[in-house]
Amino acid sequence: MVPFAGWSMPIQYKDTIMDSTLNCRSNGSLFDVSHMCGLSLTGSQAIPFLESLVVADVAALKDGTGTLTVFTNDRGGAIDDSVVTKVTDKHVYLVVNAGCRDKDLAHIGAHMEAFNKKGGDVKWHVHDERSLLALQGPLAAPTLQLLTKEDLSKMYFSDFKMIDINGYACFLTRTGYTGEDGFEISVPSENAVDLAKALLEKSEGKVRLTGLGARDSLRLEAGLCLYGNDMEQHITPVEAGLSWAIGKRRKAEGGFLGADVILKQLQEGPKIRRVGLISQGPPPRSHSEIVSNSGENIGEVTSGGFSPCLKKNIAMGYVKSGLHKAGTEFKVVVRGKSYDAVVTKMPFVPTKYYKPS
């Protein structure tokens, strides 16, 4: 167990990180992610209010669908990334990172107070009465289907429903942080342990409890950012390769914090870009230096490790624009020695999100 954002979290359960990662891809994993912070914004102006703080076109989402978004600061940097769901025109549900909870809630709260003072209509509720379980992998849907009457084959990636699961009133989102098909289940805290036991039981032991170690290798293989490593207050969504998360209308109109910086980067291109890397030698880690073949500093690794699925070193980092194309070769410095590395398209392992065929 390790301390993480004020919680005590398991790096692993009985299985090794290697075995857990492979089992998630072949069978399934159950993660306790109750450390993450779910909240609801309600009121007639909940959506315009949220759009003043994030880059997504929330208004354009169909009811019961969601998207990845980024909270920005006035310099265009990322305060946090979040999955935001439009439940109705007057209700938005979002989940923010545990490590960012305090600053996110302070940021949202301060802006909400100012917004309402000007006659705005938005309220919030932080779902501290609920726990969050993430069920991921090819057995996620068949296992969960045994515990609900809802037809999960009609729920696609990013869809959201409030439904009964095992008799408990749950918020269900078809999403995750592994690159696999799966669900995040917000459940009343008093029912969380029983629901976790039921999911493990229904899978006949094939879905396994999985800790932070495999969660990190899975998300890295899927090319997904970890806030605090691959995204920070000084990194914009454009630099992070998340321009797709900026809604088309938002690209035209702006209207969010730091829009001037971000819209300029969209037009002119950013000075640095997030890339995927495959490297030789020992696995590079966060802050490993990236250098040209002549030894000049050209960037830094932000996440790295050994891929259990690919059996090779993978990493993400930032390099100067122009050096970000797939196939570009340079070196990464690990413990004072330089090793060959090449820019590779992400995700490293193909994603399996459940989308309409």
C-alpha positions as a Markdown table, in Angstrom:
| # | Residue | x | y | z |
|---|---|---|---|---|
| 1 | Met | 0.0 | 0.0 | 0.0 |
| 2 | Val | 1.2 | 3.5 | -0.7 |
| 3 | Pro | -0.2 | 7.0 | 0.2 |
| 4 | Phe | -1.8 | 8.6 | -2.9 |
| 5 | Ala | -3.6 | 12.0 | -2.8 |
| 6 | Gly | -4.5 | 11.5 | 0.9 |
| 7 | Trp | -5.7 | 7.9 | 0.3 |
| 8 | Ser | -4.0 | 4.5 | 1.0 |
| 9 | Met | -3.8 | 2.7 | -2.4 |
| 10 | Pro | -2.6 | -0.7 | -3.5 |
| 11 | Ile | 0.2 | -0.9 | -6.0 |
| 12 | Gln | -0.8 | -4.5 | -6.6 |
| 13 | Tyr | -3.0 | -7.2 | -5.1 |
| 14 | Lys | -1.9 | -10.9 | -5.3 |
| 15 | Asp | -0.9 | -10.8 | -9.0 |
| 16 | Thr | 2.3 | -9.2 | -10.3 |
| 17 | Ile | 2.0 | -5.9 | -12.2 |
| 18 | Met | 3.0 | -7.8 | -15.4 |
| 19 | Asp | 0.3 | -10.5 | -14.8 |
| 20 | Ser | -2.4 | -7.9 | -13.9 |
| 21 | Thr | -1.7 | -5.9 | -17.1 |
| 22 | Leu | -2.0 | -9.0 | -19.3 |
| 23 | Asn | -5.1 | -10.2 | -17.5 |
| 24 | Cys | -6.9 | -6.9 | -18.1 |
| 25 | Arg | -6.2 | -7.2 | -21.8 |
| 26 | Ser | -7.2 | -10.9 | -22.1 |
| 27 | Asn | -10.0 | -11.1 | -19.4 |
| 28 | Gly | -10.6 | -8.1 | -17.1 |
| 29 | Ser | -9.7 | -6.0 | -14.2 |
| 30 | Leu | -11.6 | -4.3 | -11.3 |
| 31 | Phe | -10.1 | -1.2 | -9.9 |
| 32 | Asp | -11.2 | 0.7 | -6.8 |
| 33 | Val | -10.9 | 4.3 | -8.0 |
| 34 | Ser | -13.0 | 5.9 | -5.2 |
| 35 | His | -10.2 | 8.3 | -4.6 |
| 36 | Met | -11.3 | 10.2 | -7.7 |
| 37 | Cys | -13.8 | 13.0 | -7.3 |
| 38 | Gly | -17.2 | 12.9 | -8.9 |
| 39 | Leu | -19.4 | 16.0 | -8.9 |
| 40 | Ser | -22.6 | 17.3 | -10.5 |
| 41 | Leu | -23.3 | 20.8 | -11.7 |
| 42 | Thr | -27.0 | 21.6 | -11.9 |
| 43 | Gly | -29.1 | 24.6 | -12.9 |
| 44 | Ser | -30.3 | 26.4 | -16.1 |
| 45 | Gln | -26.8 | 27.7 | -16.8 |
| 46 | Ala | -24.7 | 24.8 | -15.7 |
| 47 | Ile | -23.5 | 24.2 | -19.2 |
| 48 | Pro | -22.5 | 27.8 | -20.1 |
| 49 | Phe | -20.8 | 28.0 | -16.7 |
| 50 | Leu | -18.8 | 24.9 | -17.3 |
| 51 | Glu | -17.9 | 26.0 | -20.8 |
| 52 | Ser | -16.2 | 29.1 | -19.4 |
| 53 | Leu | -13.7 | 26.7 | -17.6 |
| 54 | Val | -13.2 | 23.8 | -20.1 |
| 55 | Val | -12.4 | 23.4 | -23.8 |
| 56 | Ala | -15.2 | 21.0 | -24.7 |
| 57 | Asp | -18.4 | 21.8 | -26.6 |
| 58 | Val | -20.6 | 20.5 | -23.7 |
| 59 | Ala | -23.7 | 22.0 | -25.2 |
| 60 | Ala | -23.3 | 20.0 | -28.4 |
| 61 | Leu | -23.2 | 16.6 | -26.5 |
| 62 | Lys | -26.4 | 14.5 | -26.7 |
| 63 | Asp | -28.0 | 13.9 | -23.4 |
| 64 | Gly | -26.3 | 10.9 | -21.7 |
| 65 | Thr | -23.0 | 11.2 | -23.6 |
| 66 | Gly | -19.6 | 12.6 | -22.5 |
| 67 | Thr | -16.1 | 13.5 | -23.6 |
| 68 | Leu | -12.6 | 14.0 | -22.3 |
| 69 | Thr | -12.0 | 17.7 | -21.6 |
| 70 | Val | -9.4 | 20.0 | -20.0 |
| 71 | Phe | -9.8 | 22.7 | -17.4 |
| 72 | Thr | -7.5 | 25.5 | -18.5 |
| 73 | Asn | -5.8 | 28.5 | -16.7 |
| 74 | Asp | -5.5 | 32.0 | -18.1 |
| 75 | Arg | -2.2 | 31.0 | -19.8 |
| 76 | Gly | -3.9 | 28.1 | -21.6 |
| 77 | Gly | -2.2 | 25.5 | -19.3 |
| 78 | Ala | -4.0 | 22.5 | -18.0 |
| 79 | Ile | -5.3 | 22.7 | -14.4 |
| 80 | Asp | -6.7 | 19.1 | -14.8 |
| 81 | Asp | -8.2 | 16.8 | -17.3 |
| 82 | Ser | -11.7 | 15.3 | -16.7 |
| 83 | Val | -14.4 | 13.2 | -18.3 |
| 84 | Val | -17.5 | 15.4 | -18.5 |
| 85 | Thr | -21.0 | 14.0 | -19.2 |
| 86 | Lys | -24.0 | 16.0 | -20.2 |
| 87 | Val | -26.8 | 14.2 | -18.3 |
| 88 | Thr | -29.4 | 16.8 | -19.4 |
| 89 | Asp | -29.4 | 20.5 | -20.4 |
| 90 | Lys | -29.5 | 21.3 | -16.7 |
| 91 | His | -27.2 | 18.6 | -15.2 |
| 92 | Val | -23.5 | 17.9 | -15.9 |
| 93 | Tyr | -21.6 | 15.1 | -14.2 |
| 94 | Leu | -17.8 | 15.1 | -14.1 |
| 95 | Val | -15.0 | 13.2 | -12.5 |
| 96 | Val | -11.7 | 15.0 | -11.7 |
| 97 | Asn | -8.4 | 13.6 | -10.5 |
| 98 | Ala | -7.8 | 12.9 | -6.8 |
| 99 | Gly | -4.4 | 14.7 | -6.8 |
| 100 | Cys | -6.1 | 17.8 | -8.2 |
| 101 | Arg | -9.3 | 17.7 | -6.1 |
| 102 | Asp | -8.5 | 20.5 | -3.8 |
| 103 | Lys | -7.3 | 23.0 | -6.4 |
| 104 | Asp | -10.1 | 21.9 | -8.9 |
| 105 | Leu | -12.9 | 22.4 | -6.3 |
| 106 | Ala | -11.4 | 25.8 | -5.2 |
| 107 | His | -11.1 | 26.9 | -8.9 |
| 108 | Ile | -14.7 | 25.8 | -9.8 |
| 109 | Gly | -16.1 | 27.2 | -6.6 |
| 110 | Ala | -14.5 | 30.6 | -6.9 |
| 111 | His | -15.7 | 31.0 | -10.5 |
| 112 | Met | -19.2 | 29.7 | -9.6 |
| 113 | Glu | -19.5 | 32.3 | -6.9 |
| 114 | Ala | -18.5 | 35.1 | -9.3 |
| 115 | Phe | -20.9 | 33.6 | -12.0 |
| 116 | Asn | -23.9 | 33.5 | -9.6 |
| 117 | Lys | -23.2 | 37.0 | -8.3 |
| 118 | Lys | -23.7 | 38.2 | -11.8 |
| 119 | Gly | -27.2 | 36.5 | -11.9 |
| 120 | Gly | -26.1 | 33.1 | -13.0 |
| 121 | Asp | -27.9 | 29.9 | -12.1 |
| 122 | Val | -25.6 | 27.0 | -11.2 |
| 123 | Lys | -25.2 | 24.8 | -8.1 |
| 124 | Trp | -22.9 | 21.9 | -7.4 |
| 125 | His | -22.8 | 18.7 | -5.4 |
| 126 | Val | -19.6 | 16.7 | -4.7 |
| 127 | His | -20.5 | 13.0 | -4.6 |
| 128 | Asp | -18.6 | 12.1 | -1.4 |
| 129 | Glu | -21.4 | 9.7 | -0.6 |
| 130 | Arg | -20.5 | 7.6 | -3.6 |
| 131 | Ser | -17.6 | 5.2 | -4.4 |
| 132 | Leu | -16.2 | 4.6 | -7.9 |
| 133 | Leu | -15.3 | 1.2 | -9.4 |
| 134 | Ala | -13.7 | 0.7 | -12.8 |
| 135 | Leu | -14.4 | -2.5 | -14.6 |
| 136 | Gln | -12.2 | -2.9 | -17.6 |
| 137 | Gly | -11.3 | -5.5 | -20.3 |
| 138 | Pro | -13.1 | -7.9 | -22.7 |
| 139 | Leu | -15.1 | -9.5 | -19.9 |
| 140 | Ala | -16.3 | -6.2 | -18.5 |
| 141 | Ala | -19.6 | -6.0 | -20.4 |
| 142 | Pro | -20.6 | -9.7 | -20.2 |
| 143 | Thr | -19.8 | -9.7 | -16.4 |
| 144 | Leu | -21.7 | -6.5 | -15.7 |
| 145 | Gln | -24.7 | -7.6 | -17.9 |
| 146 | Leu | -25.3 | -10.4 | -15.4 |
| 147 | Leu | -26.1 | -7.8 | -12.7 |
| 148 | Thr | -28.3 | -5.4 | -14.6 |
| 149 | Lys | -31.5 | -5.5 | -16.8 |
| 150 | Glu | -30.2 | -2.6 | -18.9 |
| 151 | Asp | -29.1 | -3.8 | -22.4 |
| 152 | Leu | -25.4 | -2.8 | -22.4 |
| 153 | Ser | -25.0 | -3.7 | -26.1 |
| 154 | Lys | -26.9 | -0.4 | -26.8 |
| 155 | Met | -24.5 | 1.7 | -24.6 |
| 156 | Tyr | -21.4 | 2.9 | -26.5 |
| 157 | Phe | -18.1 | 4.4 | -25.5 |
| 158 | Ser | -18.7 | 7.7 | -23.5 |
| 159 | Asp | -22.4 | 6.9 | -22.9 |
| 160 | Phe | -23.8 | 7.5 | -19.4 |
| 161 | Lys | -26.9 | 6.1 | -17.7 |
| 162 | Met | -28.4 | 6.1 | -14.2 |
| 163 | Ile | -29.4 | 2.5 | -13.7 |
| 164 | Asp | -29.8 | -0.3 | -11.1 |
| 165 | Ile | -26.8 | -2.7 | -10.9 |
| 166 | Asn | -27.2 | -5.6 | -8.4 |
| 167 | Gly | -30.1 | -3.6 | -6.9 |
| 168 | Tyr | -28.1 | -0.4 | -6.3 |
| 169 | Ala | -28.7 | 3.0 | -7.8 |
| 170 | Cys | -25.6 | 3.6 | -9.9 |
| 171 | Phe | -24.2 | 6.1 | -12.4 |
| 172 | Leu | -22.7 | 4.1 | -15.2 |
| 173 | Thr | -20.3 | 5.5 | -17.8 |
| 174 | Arg | -18.8 | 3.4 | -20.6 |
| 175 | Thr | -15.3 | 4.7 | -20.3 |
| 176 | Gly | -12.0 | 3.9 | -18.6 |
| 177 | Tyr | -8.2 | 4.5 | -18.4 |
| 178 | Thr | -6.8 | 1.3 | -19.9 |
| 179 | Gly | -7.6 | 1.4 | -23.7 |
| 180 | Glu | -9.9 | -1.5 | -23.2 |
| 181 | Asp | -13.7 | -1.6 | -23.3 |
| 182 | Gly | -15.1 | -1.0 | -19.9 |
| 183 | Phe | -17.2 | 0.9 | -17.4 |
| 184 | Glu | -16.8 | 3.3 | -14.5 |
| 185 | Ile | -19.5 | 2.6 | -11.9 |
| 186 | Ser | -20.4 | 5.3 | -9.3 |
| 187 | Val | -22.2 | 3.4 | -6.5 |
| 188 | Pro | -23.5 | 4.4 | -3.1 |
| 189 | Ser | -20.5 | 3.8 | -0.7 |
| 190 | Glu | -22.4 | 1.5 | 1.5 |
| 191 | Asn | -23.0 | -0.9 | -1.5 |
| 192 | Ala | -19.5 | -0.6 | -3.0 |
| 193 | Val | -17.9 | -3.7 | -1.3 |
| 194 | Asp | -20.9 | -5.9 | -2.1 |
| 195 | Leu | -20.9 | -4.7 | -5.7 |
| 196 | Ala | -17.2 | -5.4 | -6.1 |
| 197 | Lys | -17.6 | -8.9 | -4.6 |
| 198 | Ala | -20.6 | -9.6 | -7.0 |
| 199 | Leu | -18.6 | -8.5 | -10.1 |
| 200 | Leu | -15.6 | -10.7 | -9.1 |
| 201 | Glu | -17.9 | -13.6 | -8.4 |
| 202 | Lys | -19.9 | -13.3 | -11.6 |
| 203 | Ser | -16.6 | -13.4 | -13.7 |
| 204 | Glu | -15.8 | -16.8 | -12.1 |
| 205 | Gly | -12.4 | -15.5 | -11.0 |
| 206 | Lys | -11.3 | -14.2 | -14.5 |
| 207 | Val | -11.8 | -10.5 | -13.6 |
| 208 | Arg | -9.1 | -9.7 | -11.0 |
| 209 | Leu | -8.6 | -6.9 | -8.5 |
| 210 | Thr | -5.9 | -4.7 | -10.0 |
| 211 | Gly | -3.8 | -1.9 | -8.4 |
| 212 | Leu | -2.1 | 1.3 | -9.3 |
| 213 | Gly | 0.9 | -0.4 | -10.9 |
| 214 | Ala | -1.0 | -2.1 | -13.7 |
| 215 | Arg | -3.3 | 0.9 | -14.0 |
| 216 | Asp | -0.2 | 2.9 | -15.0 |
| 217 | Ser | 1.2 | 0.4 | -17.5 |
| 218 | Leu | -2.2 | 0.0 | -19.1 |
| 219 | Arg | -2.8 | 3.7 | -19.5 |
| 220 | Leu | 0.8 | 4.2 | -20.8 |
| 221 | Glu | 0.3 | 1.4 | -23.4 |
| 222 | Ala | -3.0 | 3.2 | -24.4 |
| 223 | Gly | -1.1 | 6.5 | -24.9 |
| 224 | Leu | -3.2 | 8.2 | -22.2 |
| 225 | Cys | -1.9 | 11.2 | -20.2 |
| 226 | Leu | -1.3 | 11.1 | -16.4 |
| 227 | Tyr | -1.9 | 14.5 | -14.9 |
| 228 | Gly | 1.1 | 15.6 | -13.0 |
| 229 | Asn | 3.4 | 13.8 | -15.4 |
| 230 | Asp | 2.3 | 14.3 | -19.0 |
| 231 | Met | 0.1 | 17.3 | -18.3 |
| 232 | Glu | 0.8 | 20.2 | -16.0 |
| 233 | Gln | -0.2 | 23.8 | -15.4 |
| 234 | His | 2.3 | 25.0 | -18.1 |
| 235 | Ile | 1.3 | 22.5 | -20.8 |
| 236 | Thr | -1.6 | 23.4 | -23.1 |
| 237 | Pro | -4.0 | 20.8 | -24.6 |
| 238 | Val | -2.5 | 21.6 | -28.0 |
| 239 | Glu | 1.0 | 20.7 | -26.9 |
| 240 | Ala | -0.4 | 17.6 | -25.2 |
| 241 | Gly | -1.9 | 16.3 | -28.4 |
| 242 | Leu | -5.4 | 16.9 | -27.2 |
| 243 | Ser | -6.6 | 19.4 | -29.9 |
| 244 | Trp | -9.3 | 16.9 | -30.8 |
| 245 | Ala | -10.9 | 17.5 | -27.3 |
| 246 | Ile | -11.4 | 21.2 | -28.1 |
| 247 | Gly | -14.9 | 21.5 | -29.6 |
| 248 | Lys | -15.3 | 22.9 | -33.2 |
| 249 | Arg | -17.5 | 25.7 | -31.9 |
| 250 | Arg | -14.9 | 26.4 | -29.1 |
| 251 | Lys | -12.1 | 26.7 | -31.7 |
| 252 | Ala | -14.2 | 29.3 | -33.5 |
| 253 | Glu | -15.5 | 31.2 | -30.5 |
| 254 | Gly | -13.1 | 30.7 | -27.6 |
| 255 | Gly | -14.8 | 31.8 | -24.4 |
| 256 | Phe | -12.7 | 29.6 | -22.0 |
| 257 | Leu | -9.7 | 30.6 | -19.9 |
| 258 | Gly | -6.5 | 30.9 | -21.9 |
| 259 | Ala | -8.4 | 30.7 | -25.2 |
| 260 | Asp | -6.2 | 33.4 | -26.8 |
| 261 | Val | -3.0 | 31.3 | -26.2 |
| 262 | Ile | -4.7 | 28.0 | -27.3 |
| 263 | Leu | -6.3 | 29.4 | -30.5 |
| 264 | Lys | -3.0 | 31.0 | -31.5 |
| 265 | Gln | -1.3 | 27.6 | -31.1 |
| 266 | Leu | -4.0 | 25.9 | -33.2 |
| 267 | Gln | -3.2 | 28.4 | -36.0 |
| 268 | Glu | 0.5 | 28.6 | -35.8 |
| 269 | Gly | 1.4 | 25.3 | -34.2 |
| 270 | Pro | 2.9 | 24.8 | -30.7 |
| 271 | Lys | 6.7 | 25.0 | -29.9 |
| 272 | Ile | 6.7 | 21.5 | -28.2 |
| 273 | Arg | 4.6 | 18.4 | -28.7 |
| 274 | Arg | 3.9 | 15.2 | -26.8 |
| 275 | Val | 5.2 | 12.1 | -28.5 |
| 276 | Gly | 5.4 | 8.3 | -28.0 |
| 277 | Leu | 8.8 | 6.7 | -27.9 |
| 278 | Ile | 10.2 | 3.2 | -28.0 |
| 279 | Ser | 13.7 | 3.0 | -26.6 |
| 280 | Gln | 16.6 | 0.5 | -26.0 |
| 281 | Gly | 18.4 | -0.2 | -22.8 |
| 282 | Pro | 16.8 | 0.3 | -19.3 |
| 283 | Pro | 13.3 | 1.8 | -19.4 |
| 284 | Pro | 13.3 | 5.6 | -19.3 |
| 285 | Arg | 11.4 | 7.3 | -16.5 |
| 286 | Ser | 9.8 | 10.7 | -15.9 |
| 287 | His | 12.4 | 13.5 | -16.3 |
| 288 | Ser | 14.8 | 11.3 | -18.4 |
| 289 | Glu | 16.5 | 13.8 | -20.8 |
| 290 | Ile | 15.9 | 13.5 | -24.6 |
| 291 | Val | 18.9 | 14.5 | -26.7 |
| 292 | Ser | 19.8 | 14.7 | -30.4 |
| 293 | Asn | 22.4 | 12.4 | -31.8 |
| 294 | Ser | 24.9 | 15.2 | -31.3 |
| 295 | Gly | 24.0 | 15.5 | -27.6 |
| 296 | Glu | 21.8 | 18.7 | -27.7 |
| 297 | Asn | 18.8 | 18.7 | -25.3 |
| 298 | Ile | 15.6 | 18.5 | -27.3 |
| 299 | Gly | 13.1 | 17.4 | -24.7 |
| 300 | Glu | 12.1 | 15.3 | -21.7 |
| 301 | Val | 10.4 | 12.0 | -20.9 |
| 302 | Thr | 7.2 | 12.5 | -18.8 |
| 303 | Ser | 6.1 | 8.8 | -18.4 |
| 304 | Gly | 8.0 | 5.6 | -19.2 |
| 305 | Gly | 8.3 | 1.9 | -18.4 |
| 306 | Phe | 8.5 | -1.6 | -19.7 |
| 307 | Ser | 5.3 | -2.6 | -21.6 |
| 308 | Pro | 4.1 | -6.0 | -20.4 |
| 309 | Cys | 2.1 | -6.5 | -23.7 |
| 310 | Leu | 4.8 | -5.4 | -26.2 |
| 311 | Lys | 7.8 | -6.7 | -24.1 |
| 312 | Lys | 9.7 | -3.5 | -24.9 |
| 313 | Asn | 10.3 | 0.0 | -23.4 |
| 314 | Ile | 7.7 | 2.6 | -24.1 |
| 315 | Ala | 7.5 | 6.2 | -23.0 |
| 316 | Met | 5.9 | 9.5 | -23.6 |
| 317 | Gly | 7.5 | 12.9 | -23.5 |
| 318 | Tyr | 7.8 | 16.4 | -25.0 |
| 319 | Val | 10.1 | 17.3 | -27.9 |
| 320 | Lys | 10.6 | 20.4 | -30.0 |
| 321 | Ser | 8.1 | 20.7 | -32.8 |
| 322 | Gly | 9.5 | 19.3 | -36.1 |
| 323 | Leu | 11.1 | 16.4 | -34.2 |
| 324 | His | 7.7 | 14.9 | -33.4 |
| 325 | Lys | 7.1 | 12.9 | -36.6 |
| 326 | Ala | 6.9 | 9.1 | -36.3 |
| 327 | Gly | 10.3 | 7.5 | -37.2 |
| 328 | Thr | 12.4 | 10.4 | -35.9 |
| 329 | Glu | 15.4 | 9.0 | -34.1 |
| 330 | Phe | 17.2 | 10.5 | -31.0 |
| 331 | Lys | 18.6 | 9.3 | -27.6 |
| 332 | Val | 17.2 | 9.1 | -24.1 |
| 333 | Val | 19.5 | 9.5 | -21.1 |
| 334 | Val | 19.0 | 6.9 | -18.4 |
| 335 | Arg | 21.3 | 7.0 | -15.3 |
| 336 | Gly | 23.9 | 9.1 | -17.2 |
| 337 | Lys | 24.0 | 6.9 | -20.4 |
| 338 | Ser | 22.4 | 7.5 | -23.8 |
| 339 | Tyr | 20.3 | 4.9 | -25.5 |
| 340 | Asp | 18.6 | 4.8 | -28.9 |
| 341 | Ala | 15.0 | 5.9 | -29.1 |
| 342 | Val | 12.5 | 6.4 | -31.9 |
| 343 | Val | 9.2 | 8.4 | -32.1 |
| 344 | Thr | 6.3 | 6.0 | -32.4 |
| 345 | Lys | 2.6 | 6.6 | -33.1 |
| 346 | Met | 0.3 | 6.2 | -30.1 |
| 347 | Pro | -1.5 | 4.2 | -28.8 |
| 348 | Phe | 1.3 | 1.7 | -28.4 |
| 349 | Val | -1.3 | -1.1 | -28.0 |
| 350 | Pro | -4.5 | -0.8 | -30.1 |
| 351 | Thr | -7.5 | 0.5 | -28.2 |
| 352 | Lys | -10.8 | -1.5 | -28.1 |
| 353 | Tyr | -13.4 | 1.1 | -27.2 |
| 354 | Tyr | -17.0 | -0.1 | -27.9 |
| 355 | Lys | -18.4 | 2.0 | -30.7 |
| 356 | Pro | -21.3 | 1.6 | -33.1 |
| 357 | Ser | -20.1 | -0.5 | -36.1 |
